[in-house]
Amino acid sequence: MGRIRPDDAHMKIEHWAPQEKRPDLQLDYRNMLGACRGGMGAPQDQQHCDAYKGSTEIKLDPTDTASGWEQSIQYSRADGKISSTNPDRDRELGDGALNLNLQLLKDARLAKWQGVKEAISRKHPGAWPDSVIQRYIDLYEGRDESGRYRDYCAVVVYFLRKRLTGSAAASP
């Protein structure tokens, strides 16, 4: 969920169905997705996303918002781990196909959440009003002035929603 700059140094084209297994789809735009370089060139255990995936076919389509797959995603406040309530997606996210629980990615998720928490706490020491939490949810679900999503926005929204749900559950 880090920002991907659209240049050769920061982005590559990923194929859902690997080119080696589906050469008939290698030029089909519906089979292509812009992806980060994922630690390309590093040892494999330090790679993620497409660099780690290699020729493994993935099922998780981040562009498919209609399926509701995002509701199955969870993040750990303890260590920044990403997981899914769906066992197949959970395997893909973890060390199965995408290796998204590398320490550097977990640290980046936690750092983003920590920064947002500190910003809100500076402005609203003590309990956070639900209206403030909702305003931050709206901010991180939306796009910035350049039309881009904020990096690690889903992590921030996930934890804010948990906080909002927690405060609503505590209300009479």
N, C-alpha and C positions, 0 to 999 in steps of 0.2 A: 504494500500500500504506500510505498514511497513514491515520490514524484519521479516520473520518467520523462526525461527531456528527449524530444524527437530528433535525435542525431545518432550517428553510428557509434559514438563513444558511450552512449547511455541506453540505447534501445536496440532491439532486434525483433525480427518477425518470427513469431511462434506459430506452429501448425498444430491444431487440435489433433487431427489424425496425422501421425508422423509421416513425413515424406517417404521414408524407407518402406513403410507398410502400405501407404496409399498414394502412390505416385500420380494417380488420376486426379487427386485433389490438391496437388501442390500449388496450382495456380488459381484455385477457387478461393475467392476473397472471403467467403463464409467460413473457410478453414484457417484463416489467418487472424492473428491478434498481435498487437504491439506488446512487447514484454521487456522487462528490465534485462540487463545482461547477466544478472544472477550469480555474480562471482566467477564468471567465465575465465578460465585460465588458472583458477585456484584449485587446490586439491578437491576432489569430488565431495568429500564430507563437509566442505566449506562452501559448496555451491547451492543454489536454490533456484526455484522457478524453472524456466526452460533449460538453463545450463545443466541443472541436475536431472531434469526429466528425460533428456536424451530422446530416445525413440519410444518411450512409454506413452501410450495413448491416455489422455485424461478425459474424465467425464464432466468435471466441474467447469461450467461455463460462466465466468464472471459477468458476461454481457447479458445473460438470460435472467433479467429481473422478474419476468412473469412466473417463473417456477417457484419463487419464494425460498430458494436455497439459502439466502442470507440469514433467514430466521433460525437456521440450524447452527450458525456460527457462534462460538463462545470464545472469550478471552479470559485468561487467568490473571487476577490482580497480584497474585503471589510471584509469578515468574514471567508473565507476558506471553504464555503459550497460547496458540490458536488451536481450537479443536472444533469438532462438529458433533451434533447429536446423531447424525447419520453416519454409521460405521464406514461406509464406502468413501464418503467425503472426508471423514476423519483420517483415513489411511492416506488419501491423496494429499491432504494438507500437510500432514506430518512427514515422516521419512519415506512414505510410499512413492510419490511421484514428484512432489514439489519441494519437500524439505523446508517448510516454512517455520520450523521451530529451531532454527539455528540460533545460537546465543545472541548474535548481533541483531537479528530481527526481533527477538523477544525483548532485548534491551531497548531497541528503537520504539517498540510499542509502549513499553512502560515509561520511557522518557517523555513521549508525547503526552500520555495521560497525566503524568506527574506535572508537566508544564501547565496544562490546562487547569488541573486541580489547584495549583499554586496561584494562577491568575485569578480564578474565581474566589479563592480564599482571601486574597489580598483585598478584593473589592467587597467581599461579603464574609467577614470573619464570623465564625460560629456556624449556625445552620444556614444552608443555602435555600433561599426561597424557590418554590417550584417554578415560578415565572422566570427566574434567572436560569435555572436548569433547562427549561424549555427553550429559552432564547439561545443558549449555547447549542442545544440539539439542532435547532433550526439553522444556526450558523454553520455547523459542521456537516449537516445534510445538504446544504446548498453549495454553490460554487463561489469562488472568490471573484474579485473585480476583473480578473483576467479570464473568467469563465472556466476555471479549473477547480477540481475538488482539492481540498486541503489534504496534505499527506497524513496518513493514518487516521482519516476521518471516521472510519467505521469503528475503530477501537474507542475513540472518544465518545461517539454516539452510544455504543454499547454500554460503557460504564456510566454515562449520564442517564441513560434509560433505567439502568439498574438502580441508580440513586433515586430517580424520580419514582419508580415503582416502590422502592423501599419506603420513601416518605409518604406515599399514598397509602401503603399498607399500614403504616403507623397511625394514620389519621382515623378518627372515629367514623 
